[in-house]
Amino acid sequence: MERPKIRLTLIDRKGPCGCHRGHRVGDTFDFDTERGRLCPMAMHVAFPYIDILRYGGAIPGQPEGTAVFRCPDVDVINVFKIEKIEP
């Protein structure tokens, strides 16, 4: 059985500074092939959500197959959306 793909998209920025990694609103990343391009601080926050979604769980209060989270850098506060894409 093939596991679902995971796509991460930067959907908003709330902090006063630009991203130190150079990410911009609209950037999209395939978790399996491009995770090394994603900021390590954001990836640290994203991974538990990715694991939950990929293996059949759901995030309370989020539409099915999705999760929204933010990076932990208080100066940047990038907001990302994770989407599970069924094969």
Steps between C-alpha positions, in 0.01 A plus 500: 500500500642835393505766768350842426716789387533808718510855364596801712408850382597831656164680520569812711763698690408683820834614641681830436805342330550298184583132525865435582488197268354704214155338493219707352122471508399257226808276529405131487705199608457127440587341833655188347720666240556859621498491879864611506394834351265574789629697798609257775306694766178474297567133425541431870148633560351340185621145553248389767212630285640326192533173690143523630351578158707253302409206722125555522451749781325835500578835654212629718339813357667460158337382176566132432846433358637842590683684776602862537800591716747782541875514523640566849706807401321791669654752258373315192189295591451325168169314481501168313227265383561126481288295259479123475472394136365150449670288232 
